[in-house]
Amino acid sequence: MSTISVYDMGGSKVSETELSDAVFGITPNEAVMHAMVVNYLANQRQGTQSTLTRTEVRGGGKKPWRQKETGHARQGSTRAPQWTHGGVALGPKPRSYRYSLNKKVRRLAMKSALSTKVLDNNMIVLDSLSLDGYKTKTVVNMLKALGVEGKALIVTAESDAKVIKSAANIPGVKTAAVNTLNVYDILNYDKFIVVKNAVGKIEEVYA
């Protein structure tokens, strides 16, 4: 079991906590993390792009000129793909890009991403995160006190409306509950800020 420092919202170290090596201390598997990121991005695609084929474009019912003796190439419709305003050949149609990876791969990818943050010293554990109201300034001051620069992911045990709305206007900062955590967000954000009780929940799920 490795230990990590626990900080309060003022940036002061208040204690230490143990991390499960089964979740935060494995050797990261880059291939699995890459597969999970590609899967996540594919599943985000709407797949609503659509083009009209020559059968769907309006017009073109009349043969533009006779078949022979005109000096032109033969044409049957002004809506063939080579014509201006013609249909699109082999264009995209609405489809789903979704696919799934098996459970073992997903779990290994998550544990690899969490272990990467610990290895790179980019994980910060908070003793607690409680806000009196919807105060963006409170979250900004907390990030400054913790020495956080760049993009940061703040993880709470449960969805907290005050935390979500207070951090929503800060560029490069995203909030997530443990049950919405994903590999892409963990790797995409520079700092992984997690509340102490959320660490316990993560270990419950993935240990």
Secondary structure, DSSP 8 states (H G I E B T S, - for coil): -EEEEEE-TTS-EEEEEEE-HHHHSS---HHHHHHHHHHHHHHH---------TTTSS---S-SS-SSSSSS---S-TTSTTSTT---TT------------HHHHHHHHHHHHHHHHHTT-EEEES----SSS-HHHHHHHHHHTT--S-EEEEESS--HHHHHHHTTSTTEEEEEGGG--HHHHHHSSEEEEEHHHHHHHHHHH-
